[in-house]
Amino acid sequence: MEKYEHKYGADQIQVLEGLEAVRKRPGMYIGSVSVRGLHHLVYEIVDNSVDEALAGYCKNIYVTIEPGNIISVEDDGRGIPVEIHAKTGISAAETVYTVLHAGGKFGGDSGYKVSGGLHGVGASVVNALSQWTEVTIQRDGGIYQMSFERGKTVKKLEKIGDSDKTGTKVRFLADDTIFETLEYEYDVLEKRFREMAFLTKGLKITIEDKREETPKKAEFCYEGGLKSFVEYLNKTKEKLHPQPIYVEKVNNDIPVEIAIQYTTSYNENIYTFVNNINTIEGGTHLEGFKRALTKVFNDYARNHNILKEKEPNLLGEDIREGITAVISVKVKEPQFEGQTKTKLGNSEVTGVVQSMVNESLSNFLEENPSVAKAILEKCISASRAREAARKARELVRRKTALEGSTLPGKLADCSSKNAEECEIYIVEGDSAGGSAKQGRDRKFQAILPLWGKMLNVEKSRADKIYNNDKLQPVILAVGAGIGADFDITKIRYGKVIIMADADVDGAHIRTLLLTFFFRYMRPLIENGNVFLAQPPLYKLSKKGMEDIYCYTDEDLAREYKKLEEKGIAREQLALQRYKGLGEMNPEQLWETTMDPEKRILVQVQLEDAMKADEIFSLLMGDEVEPRRNFITENAKYVKNLDI
Ligand code: 28G
């Protein structure tokens, strides 16, 4: 007995140390303690239910946001095992909730126990970062329950009743001493669970928000899997063929599922997932898919004399114009690379996806010649447009060779030629552009004012974009080309900074530019070269006091409080609210928004650009209805996104 007690104690200490580490450095385990990290907690728990569904035992998942931002997740799987581990005296269920990475160590029953959101750290991390957690398990004829506070067991697993059902239910309240906010965003969770339901054919996920008087609720269940996903993505688009092309296969122990449908759009929309994680940076699975797609369509075009002997092959980008595709692979030991660890690195996956797409897509085209013809006609017209774009580009080059300058007339360039230290401010409006030109440090800061008509990137191919009076100066100033020609080593500025007002027009120009960079200069975003300037919203001033600039409403409230503590009342202060950049004189603009010592720059992430692109497609697409719906439903969202 004595010995057992001692051993139990030692283990328990080790356990607590593990979870203490999570509380000390939460960012290491869930990415951040912002609202994003908060949502991660929910994903971690739901992922465990999805794993149980992938193992073939769970059909339904219910997620509820209860009043007070308590999250409840319930599944009808087998229930976490409850038996007591002989050595430690701790139940299997408690171990899952108190030992770091327990989920991973126990893996091997579903085989792909690596899903766990972006970080795959599991239930114990959620437990560690929650004020309290309560787990209820139904299995072996009983109902069992245990509870925790900030990761520490306060009620060990005990049987509290009988039941002939099975399943797991988890309720938790995130820790407000760790997270910046506990306010879940229903729309964000809804989007993720819809996506998860698409990715797990037949699984029903219900989400309910009970925080308000009138609860919100949605149910997602798709028997069609990725086929349904692509139909959903293309809902408002004009399709080139009625049914998505769909393949599902296990090759070399790697399950691959792909759905493809072409639309009349000029964009490429390929979403890739590894173990249900959205790999926004792509990777080896995407590489294999692209290679096969290019080869299959070129081979078909040659064999059916659609491409003549003398004509060159179609390029990958020609063949991907207008494509909507979703690729989902399951990999046992995925290696995630890239800036945000969302790029698949496993080299064996390329060949697996490639050979599968090669085989199934070429069969499909042979069996569906009319679909093949419709797609290839579009590819060929894309390749012609690409030729036209090249000519447009060369025309610009030749013209500039004659006239001597490659740079747009409105650009006020900087004197340094060392791209690394150089910055370009892209500024909406001539008056703000004027202030920026006067206020800047001309050694390393260039100013490009933007004017002209907003271009519908949605309805334009590269040739039109090259000739667009709003975007052409941006292309020339950045100096690295666009599309497949884009060469990041040629960029003339290390920082490309979008400076626009905090109003609707400003949001418009930000959305346009981010969409443009996303589609035509993506490496610039991936490489972290794109930034948003943050002009202040308010200025507080008083005679004899240095002006105070506030960038948010919270900032303003904080400054008021600080000044009050110093004995300066609100009434003594003059408050100026800036409606636009144009209201600031050059010195103010420098001081608040351009001085590297004082300014706030927000680095644009690939995800921000993707969201901008999504919003732009909806705002600028053909159909009026989705646009109106989107604007009314998402007015708040568009604002919050700060794009
Ligand atoms: C409701 C919120 C979150 C879960 C299960 C089911 C099992 C399980 C979970 O086992 C450790 C690994 C294999 C035994 C597995 C039940 C096998 C047999 C499970 C969840 C120990 C974890 N019976 N359902 N974990 N196993 N749902 N939902 O967490 O060897 S977690």
Residues whose N, C-alpha, C, O or C-beta is under 5 A from the ligand:
A	BS01	28G	I45 N48 S49 E52 V73 E74 D75 G77 R78 G79 I80 P81 F106 D109 T168 K169 V170
